[in-house]
């Protein structure tokens, strides 16, 4: 119980590093800032089949 509360507080206070990305879903492009976790989810999840994520290194 205490670990769960600590994890919630930690997730609110500590921000994950985000990367400027180009996301192509087959129809349109978007330019969100995504975390590593979000990038992995798009690359591996069958929900996002056909999507591609490219980290925009020009902006970094």
N, C-alpha and C positions, 0 to 999 in steps of 0.2 A: 504494500500500500504506500509506504513512504517512498520507495523507489519510483513508483509511478508518479507521485506528486513531484518528486525531484526531477524526473525526466520531462514532465510538462513545463515546469518552471525553467529548466535549462533550454528547452526548445524555444521558449518565448524570448529569453534573454540573449541567447547566442545565435547570431545570424550565420547561416551557411554562406560560403563564397559562391557568388553567381558569375556566370560567364555570358557575354553577349553572344547570341546564337542566331543562326538562320534556320528556320524550320520550314520544310517543304512537305505538304500533305498530299501532293498530287494535283491540287487545284490552285492553291495560293501559297504565298510565302508570308511568313511573319517573322518578326525580329524581337523575340522575348529575351529576357535575362533568365537563364535556367541554372539550377544547382546540378551538381554531378548526379545526384539521386534522380532528378527529373530527366536528365539526358539518358541515363541508363534505362529508365522506365520506357521512354519513347523508343529506344533502340531494341529492347527485348520483349516488350509486351505485344501479344497478338492483337490487342485493341488498336495499336498504332501501326499495323502492317502497311507497308508502302510509304511510310513517313521517313524522312531523313533529317538528321540534325547535323549542322556544321557549326563549329565554334568559330566565330568571326574574330580572327586574330588581328585584323587591322585595327580594331577598336581597343583591344587589350592594352 
